[in-house]
Amino acid sequence: MADVGEVLMSVLSTIRVPKPGDRVHKDECALSFSSPESEGGLYVCMNSFLGFGSQYVDRHHARTGQRAYLQITRTRKAKKEDDTNSGSGHPPKKKPTRLAIGIEGGFDVEQEQFEEDVKVVILPDRQEVTSEDLGSMPDVVKERVSLSMAGIMAADSVSHALQVQQWDGEVRQESRHAADLKQLDNGLKIPPSGWRCEICDLQENLWMNLTDGKVMCGRRYFDGSGGNNHALLHFQETGYPLAVKLGTITPDGADVYSYDEDDMVLDSKLPEHLAHFGINMMTMEKTERTMTELEIAVNQRVGEWEVIQESGTTLRALFGPGLTGMKNLGNSCYLNSVMQVLFTVPDFQSKYVSNIDKIIDEAPSDPTQDFKTQVAKLGYGLLSGDYSKPAPDPGDENGASEPRGDQIGIAPRMFKALVGRGHPEFSTNRQQDAQEFLLHFINMVERNCRSGTNPSEAFRFLVEDRIVCQQSQKAKYTQRVDYIVQLPVPMDQATNTEELQEAERRREEGDSSAPTVRAQIPFTACMAVLSEPEVLTDFWSSAVQSKTTATKTTRFASFPDHLVIQIKKFTFGLDWVPKKLDVSIDVPDTLDLSALRATGQQPGEELLPEVAPPSLVTPDVEVKAPVLDDATVSQLGEMGFPLEACRKAVYYTGNTGSDTAMTWIMSHIDDPDFAAPLVLPGCSSGPGTTPTESISEEHLATIVSMGFSRDQATKALRATSNILDRAVDWIFSHLDDLESMDVSEGGRSAAESEGREPPPGPRVRDGPGKYELFAFVSHMGTSTMCGHYVCHIKKDQQWVIFNDQKVCASEKPPKDLGYLYFYRRVAE
């Protein structure tokens, strides 16, 4: 064997020192979830700075010829017991005092302490070189290798940078209303204590409006607690924007909320504004928890069993293949829950996990940026059982205690970074809607499976809409692709109405002991609302050439292998304030949708003529701006919606009034381009937009391969400045708008103009409409943007709860409280 010094000299030209901007993967293997704590440690390529576990480093060497790797091995330190610990074996954690990550006083990102061992390993003979060994080598070798080792160890790892992007939830901006706030000279003086809501007499969660001094209660939470929304309603009636939370006022400041800016804010003139109503800020004492303290309490409880519906029982921890937990990377429970369910679907298993060796062999030079590789890595990590092992107990050095619910599990950092890259929401550490992430991930699968098998087809189905003009009795049939059934919740069908009314009456009377009563809605009532005809009052009928009334009936044109049902729990109140419906729905274990299969055109039924409705765009050669009802646009704008969103609402509803425009706004408020400028047929949509003939053929082909028509793909790309990712998001959030594209915007489609056959219809599977429940995702919290997600999956006739790193046998699966339900077809 050659002298190790000579070997190092021969490979010296391949050893690099990390520069600013280099991505150093020193915490996670690019092809598995091996880490420095794993057996054998992690090998970091000293040229590309990619990390590889011991099972993959030889493969990387064989493919690239790279020989020098930095092996990093970490061993967990035994934690010393603190004197204040009372012998519990668990050192007390420093309690967070700031709603922050990665700064003093915030939440710790990594609690564990490790001892690290570092050395250079030369492949293929695995010759080892320590820092001490370098001392006896030539200066040129010692300097280059030492600098590379030091640079790799000093660099922030990619995973750490993604995990901790320093975040401070307490950073607040000065309110734009603070400097010139109008305060009424109404003689009102507020006492230093003993406050009550002026409307309902509540004595907690009270806010004083800084314009008129009115003291009223705060918002009502999803479970009925909190206030009765009187402070919010007061703002909506008066427009007075700023309110201070009574009980949080101290000489150092107070909680100030701007209803107009919809956020906690700073008021630099707060002492002056309080003095106007007789409050001396310097003598006030804190008597209520601040909003930050309330949020910290919620965040501290998120990972505990107390917030899970099965908290009343001791759950048995499970380990093994398909029973692997996932670490919460900071509000990533939505991703964890969705991916756990998807990798129980055979299509995803066979596409990514069964072929993992082939996928890894064909991976590009940087597999951390390859979608197929990272999805396969995640799937194998979840299903193999390699990481489904009990997490070490910090207070049990000998490992003698019973396994806890927590696992070593896997941390999907590379996967999350890749699927969230460039997305305004999924690239952040904020909580997200699990249903939106499911559709986002399906979109990515569609884009990356243009050739070969496509596992998303397991969820894809066709919906048929039948619209009947009530004046002519002629019908129109349209079909569209969908992946999720959105099930409405008819609150008026609750079977415990009297209990709900009694609980509501007691809350309004200020009875703090009033029980929380959950509305019980029959699943059959939800299905009835979905299947019953919808009345369209402003339907433009091509048969009578005018607007009239029509009925719209929706049915399944095909039944997918796997059916996803979303319970539409998140809605808006009469005052357009978002709220969550606290409901219990008796979702069945088996489902038969056979009666909802579409039948197509009926015998003797006449179809509506294929004539496009009159356009709001003037028919001149040069396309002009549409004539919009300015009064409706202004009315919507006064409600706080973006001007461009208001213009689009009026345009797409055909100037039919504020009610229909408001309905459009509420159904599109979550669209990625909600506030983007209105794009008209034939018009340029601003900088970066190209006319139709210049749209990327590759982008068009990608969207058409998902089952959409060329006209629909063109419209989506034109609406999003020819950016593929945005176009795909846009097309899935505008399916209702695309239904009416029977005639293309430019007349005939490009395919027809060139004499080509139009693209084939979407690829869908079909079969009997009988299903059985195999998984559901549940949400806890006031909205999809906060709280916590868990999922329950049925494995070998046993329900299993996946709560991030905890995987346990479920004793009482809360099937009535789910948000997303996953069914699979029952074979006949």
MARVEX-792880 format. One record per residue (C-alpha): x, y, z. Coordinates in steps of 0.2 Angstrom, whole numbers, plus 2048, in hexadecimal, padded with zeros to 3 digits. Each point is the difference from the previous one (the first is absolute). Layout:
// MARVEX-792880
XYZ ...
This chain:
// MARVEX-792880
800800800 8078117FB 80580C80E 7F180B805 80A8107FE 8047FB7EE 7EE7FC7FD 7FA811807 80D8097F5 7F97F67F1 7EE806803 804811807 7FA8097F0 7EE7F9803 7FF806812 7F7811801 7FE80D80E 7EE805802 7FC8127F9 7F280B805 7F07FA7F6 8067ED800 7F37F4806 8087F580E 7F57F1804 8087FA810 7F17FB809 7F67F47F4 8047F47F3 7FA8057EE 7F97EF7FD 7FA7FA811 7FD807811 8117FA807 80880E80B 81080280A 7F67F780E 7FD7F17F5 80B7F1801 8108047F6 7FC812800 7FF80B7F1 80D8027F2 8008127F9 8088017EE 80F80C802 7FC8067EE 7ED8027FE 7FC801813 7F27F37FD 7FE7F480F 7FE7ED7FF 7FD7F380C 80B7F1802 7F57F67F4 80180C7F2 811808801 8087F27F6 7F38027F2 8048137FF 8137FC7FF 7FD7F37F2 7F580C7F6 80B810802 8117FA804 80180C80F 80B7F880D 80180C80F 7F280180C 7FE808812 7F87F380B 7F680880E 7FA7F580F 7F680780E 7FD7F7811 7F280780B 806807811 7F97FA810 7F680F807 804805811 7F180180C 7FC811806 7FE804813 7EF8067FD 7FB7F07F7 7FA7F7810 8087F07F9 7F47FE7F2 80D7FC7F3 7FB80E7F5 809810801 7F480F801 8008097EF 802812800 7EF8087FE 7FE80B7F0 7FC812803 7FF8057EE 7F67FA7F2 80F7FD7F6 80C7F37F9 813801800 80280F80B 802803812 7F17FC80A 7F77F77F1 7FD7EE7FD 80F7F47FF 8037F87F0 80B7F2806 8007FB812 80D7F27FF 812801803 80D7F57F6 8127FC800 8078017EF 80E7F67F8 8078067EF 80D7F87F4 8047FF7EE 7FC7EF7F7 8087FC7EF 7F77F37F6 8007F37FA 80C7F980D 7F880B80E 810806806 7FE80C80E 808811804 7FD809811 805812803 80E7FA80A 8077F67F1 8008107F6 80E80780B 80D7F47F8 7FB8037EE 80780D7F4 7FA812802 7F78007F0 7F57F1805 7FE805812 7FA8127FB 7F47FB7F3 7F87F1809 7FF80A811 7F880E7F8 7F37F57F7 7FC7F7810 7FF81080A 7F58087F2 7F47F1800 7FE7FF812 7FE813802 7F38027F2 7EE800804 7F87F07F9 7F28027F4 7F47F780B 80480B80F 7FE8107F6 7EF7F97FA 7FB7FB811 804810809 7FE80F7F5 80080B80E 7EE805803 7F880C80D 7EE7FF802 80080F80B 80780D7F4 7F280C7FD 7FF80F7F4 7FB811805 7EE8037FB 7FC80C7F2 7F280780B 80A80380F 8088117FC 7F08097FB 7F37F680A 7F0809802 7F9800812 7EF806804 7FE80C80E 7F17F7808 805803812 8027ED802 80C7FB80E 8057ED802 8037FA812 8107F6804 7F77F0803 7EE7F8801 7FD8007ED 7F17F87F7 7FB7FF7EE 7F380D7FD 7F57F47F7 8017EF808 808804811 80F7F47FD 80E80480C 80F7F87F7 8088027EE 7FB812800 80680D7F3 7FE813802 7FE8097EF 80D80E800 7F580C7F6 7F080080B 8057F780F 7F37F27FE 8047F080A 7FB7F07F8 8047EE7FF 80C7F87F3 7FD7F27F3 7F77F0803 80B7F07FE 7FB7F17F6 7FB7F7810 7F580D807 80C80880C 8088117FF 7F480F7FD 7F18037F6 80880B7F2 7F9810807 81080A7FE 8027FA7EE 7ED8047FC 803811807 80F8037F4 7F57FA7F2 7F280D804 80C80F804 8107FD7F7 80A804810 80F7F67FD 80B7FE810 7FC7F7810 80A7FC80F 7FE7F080A 7FC805812 80A7F680D 80F8017F6 805812803 810803809 80D80E800 8097F67F2 7F17FF7F4 7F17F67FC 7F87F57F3 7F980C7F2 7F67F87F2 7FC8097EF 7EF7F97F9 80480A7F0 8117F87FE 7FA7EF807 8107FE80B 808804811 8088117FE 80B80D809 7F9810806 80E80D804 7F380C807 7F87F380B 80380A811 7F880F7F8 7F17F67F9 7FD7F7811 801811809 7F28077F5 7F47F4809 808802812 80C7F1800 811803807 80B7F37F7 80E80280D 7F57FA80F 7F77F17F7 8047EE804 7FE7F17F5 7F17F5805 7FD7F67EF 80C7F57F5 80680A7F1 7FC7F97EF 8127FA7FE 7FF7F6811 7F07F87FA 8087FB7EF 80F7F9809 7F57F680B 7F87F97F1 8117FC7F7 8067F7810 7F17F5800 8007FC7EE 80C7F0801 7F77F9810 7F37F3801 7F480C809 7FB8087F0 7FD7EF7F7 7EE7FA801 8067F0808 80880880F 7F67F780C 8087EF7FD 8127F9801 8047FC7EE 80C7F17FC 80F8067F5 8027F77F0 8107FD7F6 8057F77F0 7FD8017ED 7F380D7FB 800807812 80D80D7FF 7FD811808 8058117F8 80880E80A 7F7811800 80B80C7F8 7F680F807 7EE8007FB 8037F27F3 7F37F4808 7F58037F0 80D7F97F5 8047F280C 7EE7FA800 7FD8017EE 8107F77FB 7FC7F280D 7EF7FD7F7 8078017EE 80D7F3803 7F37F3805 7F98027EF 8077F17F5 80380C7F1 80C80B809 8087F1808 8037F77EF 8058107F7 80D80680D 8057F380D 8007F07F6 80B8087F3 80B80980C 8117F87FB 7FC8047EE 7FB812805 81080280A 80B7F97F2 7F980D7F4 80080E80B 8098107FA 810807807 7F780A80D 7F27F4807 7FB80D80D 7F780A7F2 7F87F17F7 7ED7FD803 8007EE7FC 80F7FC80B 7F980A80F 7EF7F87FF 8077EF7FF 80C80480F 7F180580A 7F57F17FB 80E7F4804 803808811 7EE7FF805 7FD7EE7FA 8117F7803 7FF800813 813805800 7FC81080A 7F17F980A 8097FE810 7FD808812 808810803 80D7FF80E 7F9806810 80C80E806 7FE7FA812 8037EE7FD 8127FD7FC 7FE7ED800 7F17FF7F5 7F67F680D 7F080A800 7F07FB7F6 8008087EE 7F88117FF 7F58067F2 80E80A7F8 80A7F87F3 8118047F8 7F58027F1 80580B7F1 8028127FD 7FA8047EE 80A8107FE 8077FE7EF 7EE7FA7FA 7F880F808 80C80C7F9 7FE7F97EE 7ED7FF7FF 7FF811808 80D8097F6 7F98107F7 7EF7FE808 7FA80F80B 7F97F580E 8087EF7FF 811807800 7FD808811 8007F9812 7ED805802 7F27F4803 7F77FC7EF 7F07F87FB 8027ED7FE 7F47FF7F1 80980E7F7 8117F7802 7F87F07FA 7FB8087F0 8118097FF 8097F0801 7F57F77F4 80380E7F3 8137FD803 7FE7ED7FD 7F68047F0 80E80C7F9 80D7F3804 7F77F17F9 7FD8057EE 8077F07FA 7FE7EF809 7F47FC80E 7F780E809 7FB7FB812 7F4810801 7F47F67F4 7FB7F7810 7F780F805 7FB8087EF 7EE7FF7FB 7F38097F4 7F280B806 7F18027F5 7F6810802 7EE8007F8 7F88117FE 7EE8027FB 7F98107FA 7EF802809 7F980A7F2 8047F57F1 8037F080A 80F7FD7F5 8107F9809 8138037FF 80D7F3806 812804805 80D7F5807 80F80580B 80E7F7809 801800813 8097F780E 7F680580F 7EE800805 7FC80F80A 7F17FC80B 7F680E807 7FA801812 7ED804802 800808812 7ED8017FF 7FF7ED7FF 8087FE812 7F77F280A 804809811 7F98117FC 7F8802811 8107FD809 80A80C7F5 7F380E802 8007FD813 813801801 8008107F5 7F380880B 80B7FD80F 8108067F8 7F78107FB 7FA803812 8137FF805 7FE7EF808 8127FA801 7FB7EE805 7F67FE7F0 8057EF7F8 8087FF7EF 7F37F77F5 8057FA7EF 7F48007F2 7FC7EE7FA 7FD8007ED 7FA7F07F7 80C7FA7F2 7F17FD7F6 7FB812801 8118067FA 7FE7F47F1 7EF8067FD 8068127FE 80E7FA7F4 7F47F67F5 7F080C800 7FE80C7F1 807811802 7F680F7F9 80980C7F5 7F6810800 80B80A7F3 8047F27F3 8028067EE 7F67F47F5 8067FE7EE 7EE7FA7FC 7F780F805 80F80C7FE 7FE808811 8027FE812 7F47F4809 7FF7F380E 8087EF7FE 8047F180B 8117F8802 8027EE805 8117F8803 8047EE7FE 80F7F47FF 8057FD7EE 80D7F3807 8047F9811 813800805 8097F2808 80280B80F 7F480E805 80480F80B 7F2809809 803811808 7F480680D 7FE8137FD 802805812 8088107FC 7F480E7FB 7FB812803 7F380880B 7F380D7FB 80D80D804 80D7F77F5 80B7FB80F 8087EF7FD 7FA7F380C 8017ED802 7F17F6802 8017F580F 7F67F17FA 7FF7ED803 7FC7F77F0 7FC7ED800 80B7FC7F2 7FD7EE7FB 80D7F27FE 7F97FB7F0 7F980B7F2 7F57FC7F1 80080E7F3 7F87F57F2 7F080B800 80B8107FC 8077F97EF 7FD80C7F2 7F57F97F2 80380D7F2 7F48067F4 7EE7F9803 7F67F97F2 7F680D7F7 80980E809 80580F7F6 811809803 803812801 8078087F0 813802801 8008137FF 80C80A80C 7F780D80B 8038127FC 811806806 80380F80B 80F8047F4 7FC80B7F2 8017F77EF 80C80D7F8 8107FA7F8 80A80880E 7FA7F9810 7FA80D80C 7FD7FF813 7F07F9805 7F180B806 7FF7FC813 7F480680D 80A80C809 7F480180F 8017ED803 8138017FF 80080E80C 7F47F780C 80B7F1800 81080A802 7F8809810 7FF7EF808 8137FE7FF 8037F57F1 80E8047F4 7FA80B7F1 8067F47F3 7F67F2808 7F180B801 8018047ED 8027ED7FC 7F17FC80B 7F580C7F6 8077FB7EF 7FF7ED803 7EE802806 7FA80A7F2 7FC810809 7F27F7809 801809810 809800811 7F97F0807 8067F57F2 8118097FF 8027FE813 7FC7ED7FD 80E8007F3 80C80880C 7FD7F480E 8027F17F5 8118077F9 80780980F 80D7F2802 8068017ED 8128037FE 7FC80E7F4 7F180780A 807812800 8097FF7EF 7FB80C7F2 7F07FB7F6 8067F77F0 7F48027F1 7FF7F57F1 80C8077F3 80880C80B 812800807 8007FD813 80F80B804 8127FE800 8067EF7FB 7F17FB7F8 8007FA7EE 7F27FF7F3 7F87EF7FE 80B7FB7F1 81080280B 7FA7F580E 80D7F2804 7FB7F17F7 8087F680D 7F680880E 7F07FD7F5 8057ED7FE 8037FE813 7EE807804 7F87F67F2 8087F0806 7F6803810 7F07FE7F7 7FB8127FC 7FD8077EF 80C80B7F6 7F480F802 7FF7FD813 8137FF801 80280F7F5 7F580A80B 8097FB810 8118057F9 7FA8107FA 7F8804811 8117FD809 80C8087F5 8057EF7F7 8077F9811 7FD7EE800 7FF7FD813 7F480F802 7F67FA7F1 7FD7EF808 7FB807810 7F480C7F7 7F87F37F5 7FC7F580F 7F980F80A 7F58057F1 7F87F07FB 7EF808801 80480E7F5 8087F47F3 7F07F57FF 7F880D7F4 80E8007F3 7F67F77F3 80680D7F3 813805802 804812803 8078027EF 7F27F77F7 8067EF7FA 80E7F880A 8127FF7F9 7FE7ED7FD 7F18037F5 80780F7F7 80F7F57FB 7F67F17FB 8067F580F 7F57F580A 7FC808811 8097F980F 7F97F1808 7F580180F 8087FE812 8057EF804 7F57F980E 7FC7F0808 7EF7FA803 7F77F2809 7F27FD80D 7FC80E80C 8027F6810 80D80580C 8077FD811 80980C80C 8127FD802 807811807 7FB811806 809810804 7FA80B80F 803812804 800808811 7FF813801 7F68107FB 8068007EE 80A7F67F3 80E80D803 8037FB812 7FD7F180B 8067EE7FD 7FD7F27F4 8017ED804 7FA7F17F5 7F97EF803 8037F27F4 7F97EE801 80E7F37FF 7FB7EE800 7EF804808 80880A80E 7FE813800 811809803 802812805 80F8097F8 80381080A 8118067F9 80D7F5809 7F37F780A 7F97F07F8 7F47F680B 7F17F47FF 7F080A800 7F37FC80D 7F380C7FC 8038077EE 7F68107FF 7F87FD7EF 7F280C803 80D80F802 80A7FE7F0 80580D7F3 8057F57F1 7FA7EE7FE 8087F37F5 7F67F27F8 8067F17F5 7F57F77F4 7F97EF806 8037F27F4 7F17F77FB 
